[in-house]
Amino acid sequence: MKSAYELAMERLNQTSPMKKLTDDQKLQLAEIDSKYSAKIAERELFLKGELAKAEMSGDFEAIEQLNRQIAGEKKRLETEREEKKEQVRNAASE
């Protein structure tokens, strides 16, 4: 007897079959992940350093702004990463 999850996955594969990625595409996806993980870490490290300075000076407005900036930059880079990965995935179907 199949679980509801297995049945749902079978129906999903019937309507839009999963694309097989080549080894080259898998490598490209891994490189994109690595590159953007490094970018995110670099920006977080820099902004958290600035955040520590603002906390030491007691500048609450700057603290709030830096927290928003950290979240915004991380979201922007993650979105950019997923767009690049989707381009690689879509190249598989062409």
C-alpha distances in whole Angstrom, upper triangle without the diagonal:
4,7,10,12,10,10,14,14,14,16,18,19,19,22,24,23,23,27,28,30,33,34,38,36,34,37,39,36,36,40,40,38,40,43,42,41,45,46,44,45,49,49,48,50,53,53,52,55,57,55,56,60,59,58,61,64,62,62,59,59,58,55,54,54,53,50,49,50,48,45,46,47,43,41,44,43,39,39,41,39,36,38,39,36,35,38,37,33,35,37,34,33,37
4,7,8,6,7,10,11,10,13,15,15,16,19,20,19,20,23,24,27,30,31,34,32,30,34,35,32,33,37,36,34,37,40,39,38,41,43,41,42,46,46,45,47,50,49,49,52,53,52,53,57,56,55,58,61,59,58,56,55,55,52,50,51,50,46,46,47,44,41,42,43,40,38,40,39,35,35,38,35,32,35,36,32,31,34,33,30,31,34,31,30,34
4,5,5,6,9,10,11,13,14,16,17,19,20,20,20,23,25,27,30,31,34,32,30,33,34,31,32,35,35,33,35,38,37,36,39,40,38,40,43,43,42,44,47,46,46,49,50,49,50,54,53,52,55,57,56,55,52,52,52,49,47,48,46,43,43,44,41,38,39,40,37,35,37,37,33,33,36,34,30,33,34,31,30,33,32,29,30,33,31,30,34
4,6,5,6,9,10,11,12,14,15,17,18,18,19,23,24,27,30,32,34,31,30,33,34,31,32,35,34,32,35,37,36,35,39,39,37,39,42,42,41,43,46,45,44,48,49,47,49,52,52,51,54,56,54,53,50,50,50,47,45,46,45,41,40,42,40,36,37,38,35,33,35,35,31,31,34,32,29,31,33,30,28,31,31,28,29,32,30,29,32
4,5,5,6,9,10,10,12,14,16,16,16,16,20,21,23,27,28,31,28,26,29,30,27,28,31,30,28,31,34,32,31,35,36,34,35,39,39,37,40,43,42,41,45,46,44,46,49,49,48,51,53,52,51,48,48,47,45,43,43,42,39,38,39,37,34,35,35,32,30,32,32,28,28,30,29,25,28,29,26,25,28,28,24,26,29,26,26,30
4,5,5,6,9,10,11,12,15,15,14,15,18,19,22,25,27,29,27,25,29,30,27,28,31,31,29,32,34,33,32,36,37,35,37,40,40,39,42,45,44,44,47,48,47,49,52,51,51,54,56,54,54,51,51,50,47,45,46,45,41,41,41,39,36,37,37,34,32,34,34,30,30,32,30,26,29,30,26,25,28,27,24,25,28,25,25,29
4,5,5,6,9,10,11,13,14,14,15,19,21,24,27,29,31,29,27,31,32,29,30,34,33,31,34,37,35,35,38,39,38,39,43,43,42,44,47,46,46,49,51,49,51,54,53,53,56,58,56,55,53,52,51,49,47,47,46,43,42,43,41,38,38,39,36,34,35,35,31,31,33,31,28,30,31,28,26,29,29,25,26,29,26,25,29
4,5,5,6,9,10,11,12,13,14,17,20,22,26,28,30,27,26,29,30,27,28,32,30,29,32,34,32,32,36,37,35,37,40,40,39,42,44,43,43,47,48,46,48,51,50,50,53,55,53,52,49,49,48,46,44,44,43,40,39,39,38,34,35,36,33,30,32,32,28,27,30,28,25,26,28,25,23,26,26,22,23,26,24,23,27
4,5,5,6,9,10,10,10,10,14,16,19,22,24,26,24,22,26,26,23,25,28,27,26,29,31,30,30,34,34,33,35,38,38,37,40,42,42,42,45,46,45,47,50,50,49,52,54,53,52,49,48,48,45,43,43,42,39,38,39,37,34,34,34,31,29,31,30,27,26,28,26,23,24,26,22,21,24,23,20,21,23,21,20,24
4,5,5,6,9,10,9,11,14,16,19,23,25,27,25,24,28,28,26,27,31,30,29,32,34,33,33,37,37,36,38,41,41,41,43,46,45,45,49,50,49,51,54,53,53,56,58,57,55,53,52,51,49,47,47,46,43,42,42,40,37,37,38,35,32,34,33,30,29,31,29,25,27,28,25,23,25,25,21,22,24,21,20,24
4,5,5,6,9,9,12,15,18,21,24,27,29,26,25,29,29,27,29,32,31,30,33,35,33,34,37,38,37,39,42,41,41,44,46,45,46,49,50,49,51,54,53,53,56,58,56,55,52,51,51,49,46,46,45,43,41,42,40,37,37,37,35,32,33,33,30,28,30,29,25,26,28,25,23,25,25,21,21,24,22,20,24
4,5,5,6,7,9,12,15,18,22,24,26,23,22,26,26,23,25,28,27,26,30,31,30,30,34,34,33,35,38,38,38,41,43,42,42,46,47,45,48,51,50,50,53,55,53,52,49,48,47,46,43,43,42,39,38,38,37,33,33,34,31,29,30,29,26,25,27,25,21,22,24,21,19,21,21,18,18,21,19,17,21
4,6,5,4,6,10,12,16,19,22,24,21,20,24,24,22,24,27,26,26,29,31,30,30,34,34,34,36,39,39,38,41,43,43,43,47,48,47,49,52,51,51,55,56,55,54,51,50,49,47,45,45,44,41,40,40,38,35,35,35,32,30,31,30,27,26,27,25,22,23,24,21,18,21,20,16,17,19,17,15,19
4,6,6,9,12,15,18,21,24,26,24,24,27,27,25,28,31,29,29,33,34,33,34,37,38,37,39,42,42,42,45,47,46,47,50,51,50,52,55,55,55,58,59,58,57,54,53,52,50,48,47,47,44,42,42,41,38,38,38,35,33,33,33,30,28,30,28,25,25,26,24,21,23,23,19,19,21,19,16,20
4,6,10,12,16,19,22,25,26,23,24,27,27,25,28,30,29,28,32,33,32,33,36,36,36,38,41,40,40,43,45,44,45,49,49,48,51,54,53,53,56,58,56,55,52,51,50,48,46,45,45,42,40,40,39,36,35,36,34,31,31,31,28,26,28,27,23,23,25,22,19,21,21,18,17,20,18,15,18
4,6,9,12,15,19,22,23,20,20,24,23,21,24,26,25,25,29,30,28,30,33,33,32,35,38,37,38,41,42,42,43,46,46,46,48,51,50,51,54,55,54,52,50,49,48,46,44,43,42,40,38,38,37,34,33,33,31,28,28,28,25,23,24,23,20,20,21,19,16,18,18,14,13,16,14,12,15
4,6,9,13,16,19,20,18,18,22,22,20,22,25,24,24,27,29,28,29,32,33,32,35,37,37,38,40,42,42,43,46,47,46,49,51,51,51,54,56,55,53,51,50,49,47,45,44,43,41,39,39,37,35,34,34,32,29,30,29,26,24,25,23,20,20,21,18,16,18,17,13,13,15,13,11,15
4,6,9,13,16,17,14,14,18,18,16,19,22,21,21,24,25,25,26,29,30,29,32,34,34,35,37,39,39,40,43,44,44,46,48,48,49,52,53,53,51,49,48,46,45,43,42,41,39,37,37,35,32,32,31,29,27,27,26,23,22,23,21,17,18,18,15,13,15,14,11,11,14,11,10,14
4,6,10,13,14,11,12,16,16,14,17,19,19,19,22,24,24,25,28,28,28,31,33,33,34,37,38,39,40,42,44,43,46,48,48,49,52,53,53,51,49,48,46,45,43,42,41,39,37,36,35,32,32,31,29,27,27,25,23,22,22,19,17,17,17,14,12,13,12,8,9,10,7,7,11
4,7,10,12,10,10,13,14,13,16,18,18,19,21,23,23,24,27,28,29,31,33,34,34,37,39,39,40,43,44,44,46,48,49,49,52,54,53,52,50,49,47,46,45,43,41,40,39,37,35,34,33,32,29,28,28,26,24,23,23,20,18,18,17,14,14,14,12,9,11,11,8,9,12
4,7,8,6,6,10,10,10,12,15,15,16,18,20,20,22,24,25,26,28,30,31,32,34,36,36,37,40,41,41,43,46,46,47,50,51,51,50,48,47,45,44,43,41,39,38,37,35,33,32,31,30,27,26,26,24,21,21,20,18,16,17,15,12,12,12,9,7,10,9,6,9,12
4,5,5,6,9,10,11,12,14,15,17,18,20,21,23,24,26,27,29,30,32,33,35,36,37,39,41,42,43,45,47,48,48,51,53,53,51,50,49,47,45,45,43,41,40,39,37,35,34,33,31,29,28,28,25,23,23,22,19,18,19,16,14,14,14,10,10,12,10,8,11,13
4,5,5,6,9,10,11,12,14,15,16,18,20,21,23,24,26,27,29,30,31,33,35,36,37,39,41,41,43,45,46,47,49,51,52,50,49,48,46,44,44,42,40,39,38,36,34,33,33,31,28,28,28,25,23,24,22,19,19,20,17,14,16,16,12,12,15,13,11,14,16
4,5,5,6,9,10,10,12,14,15,16,18,20,21,23,24,26,27,29,30,31,33,35,36,38,39,40,42,44,45,46,48,50,50,49,48,47,44,43,43,41,39,38,37,35,33,32,31,29,27,27,26,23,22,22,20,17,18,18,15,13,15,14,10,11,14,11,10,14,15
4,5,5,6,9,10,10,12,14,15,16,18,20,21,22,24,26,27,28,30,32,33,34,36,38,38,40,42,43,44,46,48,48,47,46,45,42,41,40,38,36,35,34,32,30,29,29,26,24,24,23,20,19,19,17,15,14,14,12,9,11,10,6,7,10,9,8,12,13
4,5,5,6,9,10,11,12,14,16,16,18,20,21,22,24,26,27,28,30,32,32,35,36,37,38,41,42,42,45,47,47,45,44,44,41,40,39,38,35,34,33,32,29,28,28,26,23,23,23,20,18,19,18,14,14,15,13,10,12,12,9,9,13,12,11,14,16
4,5,5,6,9,10,10,12,14,15,17,18,20,21,22,24,26,27,29,30,31,33,35,36,37,39,40,41,43,45,46,45,44,43,40,39,39,37,34,34,33,31,29,28,28,25,23,24,23,20,18,20,18,14,15,16,13,11,14,14,10,12,15,14,13,17,18
4,5,5,6,9,10,10,12,14,15,16,18,20,21,23,24,26,27,28,30,32,33,34,36,38,39,40,42,44,44,43,42,41,38,37,37,35,32,32,31,29,27,26,25,23,21,21,20,17,16,17,15,12,12,13,10,8,11,11,7,10,13,11,12,15,16
4,5,5,6,9,10,11,12,14,15,16,18,20,21,22,24,26,27,28,30,32,32,34,36,37,38,40,42,42,41,40,39,36,35,34,33,30,29,29,27,24,24,23,21,19,19,18,15,13,14,13,9,10,11,8,6,9,10,7,8,12,12,12,15,17
4,5,5,6,9,10,10,12,14,15,16,18,20,21,22,24,26,27,29,30,31,32,35,36,37,39,41,41,40,39,38,36,34,34,33,30,29,28,27,24,24,24,21,19,19,19,16,14,16,15,11,12,14,11,9,13,14,11,12,16,15,15,19,20
4,5,5,6,9,10,11,12,14,15,16,18,20,21,23,24,25,27,29,30,31,33,35,36,38,39,40,39,38,37,35,33,33,32,29,28,28,26,23,23,23,20,18,19,18,15,14,16,14,10,12,14,11,10,13,14,11,14,17,16,17,20,21
4,5,5,6,8,10,11,12,14,15,17,18,20,21,22,24,26,27,28,30,32,33,34,36,38,38,37,36,35,32,31,31,29,26,26,25,23,21,20,20,17,15,16,15,11,11,12,10,7,9,10,7,7,11,11,10,12,15,15,16,19,20
4,6,5,6,9,10,10,12,14,15,16,18,20,21,22,24,26,26,28,30,31,32,34,36,36,35,34,33,31,29,29,27,25,24,23,22,19,18,18,16,13,14,14,11,9,12,11,7,9,11,10,8,12,13,12,13,17,17,18,21,22
4,6,5,6,9,10,11,12,14,15,16,18,20,21,23,25,25,27,29,30,31,33,35,36,34,34,33,30,29,29,28,25,24,24,22,19,19,20,17,14,16,16,12,12,14,13,10,12,15,12,12,15,16,15,17,20,20,21,24,25
4,6,5,6,9,10,11,13,14,15,17,18,20,21,23,24,26,28,29,30,32,34,34,33,33,32,29,28,28,26,23,23,23,20,18,19,18,15,13,15,14,10,11,13,11,9,12,14,11,12,15,16,15,17,20,20,21,24,25
4,5,5,6,8,10,10,12,14,15,16,18,20,21,22,24,26,27,28,30,32,32,30,30,29,26,25,25,23,20,20,19,17,15,15,15,12,10,11,11,7,7,10,8,6,10,12,10,11,14,15,15,17,19,20,21,24,25
4,5,5,6,9,10,11,12,14,15,16,18,20,20,22,24,25,26,28,30,31,30,29,28,26,24,24,23,20,19,19,17,14,14,15,12,10,12,12,9,9,12,11,9,12,14,13,13,16,18,17,19,22,23,24,26,28
4,5,5,6,9,10,10,12,14,15,17,18,20,21,23,24,25,27,29,30,29,29,28,25,24,24,23,20,19,20,17,15,16,16,13,11,14,14,10,11,15,13,11,15,17,15,16,19,20,19,21,24,25,26,29,30
4,5,5,6,9,10,11,12,14,16,17,18,20,22,23,24,26,27,28,27,27,26,23,22,22,20,17,17,17,15,12,14,13,10,9,12,11,8,10,13,11,10,14,15,14,15,19,19,19,22,24,24,26,29,30
4,5,5,6,8,10,11,12,14,15,16,18,20,21,22,24,26,26,25,24,23,21,19,19,18,15,14,15,12,9,10,11,8,6,9,10,7,8,11,11,10,13,15,15,16,19,20,20,22,24,25,27,29,31
4,6,5,6,9,10,10,12,14,15,16,18,20,20,22,24,25,24,24,24,21,19,20,19,15,15,16,14,11,12,14,11,9,12,13,10,12,15,15,14,17,19,18,19,22,23,23,25,27,28,29,32,33
4,6,5,6,9,10,11,13,14,16,17,19,20,22,23,24,23,23,23,20,19,20,18,15,15,16,14,11,14,14,11,10,14,14,11,13,17,16,15,18,20,19,20,23,24,24,26,29,29,31,34,35
4,5,5,6,8,10,11,12,14,16,16,18,20,21,22,21,21,20,17,16,17,15,11,12,13,10,8,10,11,8,8,12,11,10,12,15,14,15,18,19,19,21,23,24,25,27,29,30,32,34,35
4,5,5,6,8,10,10,12,14,15,16,18,20,20,19,19,19,16,14,15,14,10,10,12,10,6,9,11,8,8,12,13,11,13,16,16,16,19,21,21,22,24,26,26,28,30,31,33,35,37
4,6,5,6,9,10,11,13,14,15,17,19,20,19,19,20,16,15,17,16,12,12,15,12,10,13,14,12,11,15,16,14,16,19,19,19,22,24,23,24,27,29,29,30,33,34,35,38,39
4,6,5,6,9,10,11,13,14,16,17,19,17,18,18,14,14,16,14,11,12,14,11,10,13,14,12,12,16,16,15,17,20,20,20,23,24,24,26,28,29,30,32,34,35,37,39,40
4,5,5,6,9,10,10,12,14,15,16,15,15,15,11,10,12,11,7,8,10,8,7,10,11,10,11,14,15,14,17,19,19,20,23,24,24,26,28,30,30,32,34,35,37,39,40
4,5,5,6,9,10,10,12,14,15,14,14,15,12,10,12,12,8,9,12,10,8,11,13,12,12,16,17,16,18,21,21,22,24,26,27,28,30,32,32,34,36,37,39,41,42
4,5,5,6,9,10,11,13,14,14,15,16,12,11,14,14,10,12,15,13,11,15,17,15,16,19,20,19,21,24,24,24,27,29,29,30,33,34,34,36,38,39,41,44,45
4,5,5,6,9,10,11,12,11,13,13,9,9,12,11,8,10,13,11,11,14,15,14,16,19,19,19,21,24,24,25,27,29,29,31,33,34,35,37,39,40,42,44,45
4,5,5,6,9,10,10,10,10,11,8,6,9,9,6,8,11,10,10,13,15,14,15,18,19,19,21,24,24,25,27,29,30,31,33,35,36,37,39,41,42,44,46
4,5,5,6,9,10,10,11,13,10,8,12,13,10,11,14,14,13,16,18,18,18,21,23,22,24,27,27,28,30,32,33,34,36,38,38,40,42,43,45,47,48
4,5,5,6,9,9,11,13,10,9,13,13,11,13,16,15,15,18,20,19,20,23,24,24,26,29,29,30,32,34,34,36,38,39,40,42,44,45,47,49,50
4,5,5,6,5,7,9,6,6,10,10,9,11,14,13,14,17,18,18,20,22,23,24,26,28,29,30,32,34,34,36,38,39,40,42,44,45,47,49,50
4,5,5,6,7,10,8,7,10,12,10,11,15,15,15,17,20,20,21,23,25,25,27,29,30,31,33,35,36,37,39,41,42,43,45,46,48,50,51
4,5,8,10,13,11,10,14,15,14,15,18,18,18,21,23,23,24,26,28,28,30,32,33,34,36,38,38,40,42,43,44,46,48,49,51,53,54
4,6,9,11,10,10,13,14,14,16,18,18,19,22,23,23,25,27,28,29,31,33,34,35,37,39,39,41,43,44,46,47,49,50,52,54,55
4,6,9,9,8,11,13,13,14,17,18,18,21,22,23,24,27,28,29,31,32,34,35,37,38,40,41,43,44,46,47,49,50,52,54,55
4,6,5,6,9,10,11,12,15,15,17,19,20,21,23,25,26,27,29,30,31,33,35,36,37,39,41,42,44,45,46,48,50,52,53
4,5,5,6,9,10,11,12,14,15,17,18,20,21,23,24,26,27,29,30,32,33,35,36,38,39,41,42,44,45,47,49,50,51
4,5,5,6,9,10,11,12,14,16,16,18,20,21,22,24,26,27,28,30,32,33,35,36,37,39,41,42,43,45,47,49,50
4,5,5,6,8,10,10,12,14,15,16,18,20,20,22,24,25,26,28,30,31,32,34,36,37,39,40,41,43,45,47,48
4,5,5,6,9,10,11,12,14,15,17,18,20,21,23,24,26,27,29,30,32,33,35,36,38,39,41,42,44,46,47
4,5,5,6,9,10,11,12,14,16,17,18,20,21,23,24,26,27,29,30,32,33,35,37,38,39,41,43,44,45
4,5,5,6,9,10,10,12,14,15,16,18,20,21,22,24,26,27,28,30,31,33,35,36,37,39,41,42,43
4,5,5,6,9,10,10,12,14,15,16,18,20,21,22,24,25,27,28,30,31,33,34,36,37,39,41,42
4,5,5,6,9,10,11,12,14,16,17,18,20,21,23,25,26,27,29,31,32,33,35,37,38,40,41
4,6,5,6,9,10,11,12,14,15,16,18,20,21,22,24,26,27,29,31,31,33,35,37,38,39
4,5,5,6,8,10,10,12,14,15,16,18,20,21,22,24,25,27,29,30,31,33,35,37,38
4,6,5,6,9,10,11,12,14,15,16,18,20,21,23,24,26,27,29,30,32,34,35,37
4,6,5,6,9,10,11,12,14,15,17,18,20,21,22,25,26,27,28,30,32,34,35
4,5,5,6,9,10,11,12,14,15,16,18,20,21,23,25,26,27,29,31,32,33
4,5,5,6,9,10,10,12,14,15,17,18,20,21,23,24,26,27,29,31,32
4,5,5,6,9,10,10,12,14,15,16,18,20,21,22,24,26,28,29,31
4,6,5,6,9,10,11,12,14,15,16,18,20,21,22,24,26,28,29
4,6,5,6,9,10,11,12,14,15,17,19,20,21,23,25,26,27
4,5,5,6,9,10,11,12,14,15,17,18,20,21,23,25,26
4,5,5,6,9,10,11,12,14,16,16,18,20,22,23,25
4,5,5,6,9,10,10,12,14,15,16,18,20,22,23
4,6,5,6,9,10,11,13,14,15,17,19,21,22
4,5,5,6,9,10,11,12,14,16,17,19,21
4,5,5,6,9,10,10,12,14,16,17,19
4,5,5,6,9,10,10,12,15,16,17
4,5,5,7,9,10,11,13,15,16
4,5,5,6,9,10,11,13,15
4,5,5,6,8,10,11,13
4,5,5,6,9,10,11
4,5,5,7,10,10
4,5,5,7,10
4,5,5,7
4,5,5
4,6
4
